[in-house]
Amino acid sequence: MTTSLRTVNPKARRGFSITRPRKSAALTVVMLLFLIYAVVPLLWLVINASKTQADLFTTFGLGFGDSFALWDNIVATFTYRDGIFLRWLGNTLLYVVAGAGGATLLATLAGYGLAKFTFPGKKLYFAVVLGAVAVPGTALAVPTFLLFSQMGLTNTPWSIIIPSLITPFGLYLIWVYTIDSVPTELLEAARLDGASELRTFFTISLKLLTPGVVTVALFSVVATWNNYFLPLIMLSDPAWYPLTVGLNQWSSQASGVAAEPIYNLVITGSLITIVPIVIIFLFLQRFWQSGLSAGSVKQ
C-alpha cells in the first residue's frame, strides 16, 4: 500500500482530476480561417500602401510593386490639398477625446449610481437603458439630424460630440461590473469614517472599477473613431470631416467623372487611420481582457 501511494500523483490524492487538453482538428481549421480572414485585409493594406499609383493596377494585390513607395505615399497623403488629411486626423482626435472621454465618464458615474444607490424610478430607468442597448445607432441618426438642425448645431463639432456622449451599453457594462467589484460594506465603512460620496467614489470605487472603465473607454474610442454615418449626414464642411468621411470623399474623387489618380493616397490614408487604434488595443488589451471577465466572477 505504501508503494502504491507514492506512485500516485499528489494532485490525484487530494481529489484533483487530471485532464489533458483535447486537440480538435476541426477547431484548429476554424480558428485558422478566422485568422486568415482577419490578417489578409491588413496585409493587403500594408502591401498596397507601399505601391505607386501605377503599380496598384499592374501588380498582384498581395505582391509588392516594382518600387517601395510607402514613405512617398505617406508624405503625399499629409501634404495633399494643403494638408487636409492632417486636419481630418485632428478632428477625429477631437471627437474621440471629447466624445469618447465624456461618454466613459458619464457611463461610469451613471452605472455606479445605478448599482449602488436607490432612487425613485430606478427600475424604469434601467429598463430604458436595456431597451436603448438594442436600438442601433443608425436608426437614430436621422432623428438626431432633424433635432440638431432645429437647434442650429449641424455642421459643427457639437453635432458629433454630443451624440457620442451617450453609450447605453457602456452604462450597462459599468453597472454589471460595479455590482460584484465594489463591495457595499467597503462603501459603508468609508461613510462611517466621514468620507463624502465624491471622495469615496474617486479614492475607493474608481480604483476598483479601473478594468471596467478601461473596457468602456475602448469600446467608446473604437465607436467614435470609426463613426461614419452620423458625420456624413451632420457635416457638409470638409474642414470638420473625420477621417472616415474624408477618406470616403477621396475615394469618390478617385472614381468619379473627373477622377483624380489618388487611389494610393486613399489606401495609405486608410493604413494611417488604423495605426492609432491598433496601438491603443495592444497597449490596453490586458485591462480589456480583465474588464470583460472580472466583474462576472464572485470571489
ROMARLO-790174 format. One record per residue (C-alpha): residue in three letters; z negated, x, y negated. Coordinates in steps of 0.05 Angstrom, whole numbers, plus 5000, padded with zeros to 4 digits. Layout:
ALAZXY ...
//
This chain:
MET500050005000 THR498450574953 THR505250884964 SER508850234951 LEU505150124885 ARG507150804860 THR514450674874 VAL514550014837 ASN516850034764 PRO510749974717 LYS514149414678 ALA515249014742 ARG507849084760 ARG505948794692 GLY510248184702 PHE516548404666 SER523248234696 ILE528348794692 THR535348554677 ARG541348984664 PRO546448794611 ARG552048384641 LYS559148614629 SER564548104615 ALA571848294613 ALA573747624581 LEU568647704526 THR570948414513 VAL578148174505 VAL576047614458 MET572048104414 LEU577848584414 LEU582448034390 PHE577447864334 LEU577148604315 ILE584748654312 TYR585048014271 ALA580148294220 VAL582549014217 VAL590148944218 PRO590748584150 LEU586249114117 LEU590249664150 TRP596749354126 LEU593949314055 VAL591750034053 ILE598250294082 ASN602749884036 ALA598650053974 SER600850773985 LYS608350603984 THR613250583926 GLN616749933908 ALA623050153946 ASP619150354009 LEU615949664013 PHE622549354033 THR625549924073 THR619850144119 PHE615649834174 GLY609649444149 LEU604549864188 GLY608150524176 PHE607650984116 GLY613451074069 ASP617451694051 SER612451873996 PHE604951763987 ALA604351383921 LEU597351103924 TRP594751463862 ASP601051303823 ASN600350563842 ILE593050553820 VAL594750863753 ALA600550373744 THR596149783762 PHE590949953709 THR596050113655 TYR600949543666 ARG601549083605 ASP596349463564 GLY591249473620 ILE590548723632 PHE588148863703 LEU582049223675 ARG580648613632 TRP581148163693 LEU576348623730 GLY571448583673 ASN572047823672 THR570647793746 LEU564448233739 LEU562047783682 TYR562847163724 VAL559347483783 VAL553447763744 ALA552247133703 GLY554446613753 ALA552246913820 GLY546047223789 GLY543946573756 ALA545546183820 THR541046653860 LEU535346583811 LEU535745823806 ALA536445743882 THR530346193893 LEU526045813844 ALA528245123867 GLY527945283941 TYR521045593934 GLY518544993894 LEU521444503944 ALA518044864002 LYS511144993971 PHE509844423922 THR509143673929 PHE512043223875 PRO514842513869 GLY521742423897 LYS521543063938 LYS524742753999 LEU530242423958 TYR531643083923 PHE532043443990 ALA536842914017 VAL541343003956 VAL541443763967 LEU543343674041 GLY548843194020 ALA551443683968 VAL552044234021 ALA557143814057 VAL561543703996 PRO567044233988 GLY567644563921 THR574944393914 ALA573243653916 LEU569043733853 ALA574044183815 VAL578043623782 PRO571843203761 THR568743843734 PHE575043993695 LEU575043303664 LEU567743363645 PHE568544053614 SER574843823578 GLN570943273544 MET565643783524 GLY570944263497 LEU568944823544 THR575444923582 ASN579045583574 THR572345933561 PRO567946353606 TRP562745793607 SER567545353647 ILE566945863704 ILE559746093696 ILE556245413691 PRO559245113755 SER557645763792 LEU550245683776 ILE549445123827 THR549145323901 PRO546244773945 PHE546945194008 GLY543145763975 LEU537545293955 TYR537145024026 LEU537145734054 ILE531345944009 TRP527545304026 VAL528145434101 TYR526346174093 THR520346034048 ILE517045554097 ASP516046084150 SER515946724108 VAL510746544054 PRO504046324085 THR500745764046 GLU493846094059 LEU496146714022 LEU498046293961 GLU491445923963 ALA487646583965 ALA491446823904 ARG489946173866 LEU482546243883 ASP482646933853 GLY485246623788 ALA492546823792 SER497446363758 GLU503346053794 LEU508346523760 ARG504147133776 THR503346903848 PHE510846793854 PHE513047453824 THR507747903854 ILE506947603924 SER512147083943 LEU518247443915 LYS516748063956 LEU516347644019 LEU522847284001 THR526947913987 PRO531247864050 GLY532747134037 VAL534247253963 VAL539047823981 THR542547364031 VAL543546823978 ALA545847343928 LEU551147603977 PHE553846903990 SER553946753916 VAL557347403898 VAL562747313950 ALA563946583930 THR564446763856 TRP568647393867 ASN573647003910 ASN573546383866 TYR580746173854 PHE581945423847 LEU576745293792 PRO579145853746 LEU586345643759 ILE585244953730 MET580045143678 LEU583345743645 SER590145783610 ASP589046423571 PRO590647043614 ALA585347433575 TRP579947033612 TYR583047053682 PRO579047333740 LEU582547803789 THR584447243837 VAL588346843786 GLY591147463752 LEU593947753816 ASN597047083834 GLN600447093766 TRP603247783781 SER605747543848 SER609346953815 GLN612547433766 ALA615047873823 SER618347293859 GLY620546833802 VAL627346743769 ALA626447333723 ALA622947743776 GLU619648403759 PRO619148953811 ILE611548963814 TYR610048793887 ASN606949483894 LEU602249323837 VAL600348653869 ILE598649003934 THR594849573901 GLY591049083857 SER589048683919 LEU586449323951 ILE582449493889 THR579648793887 ILE576648813957 VAL573549503949 PRO567349283909 ILE565748703955 VAL566349154017 ILE561649663985 ILE556549113969 PHE556748864041 LEU555949554071 PHE550149714023 LEU546349064033 GLN548048874105 ARG541149074131 PHE537948574083 TRP543148054100 GLN542048114175 SER534548064169 GLY535047504119 LEU539147074166 SER534247134224 ALA527247304199 GLY525846624170 SER527446264235 VAL522246634277 LYS514946454272 GLN510047024281 
//
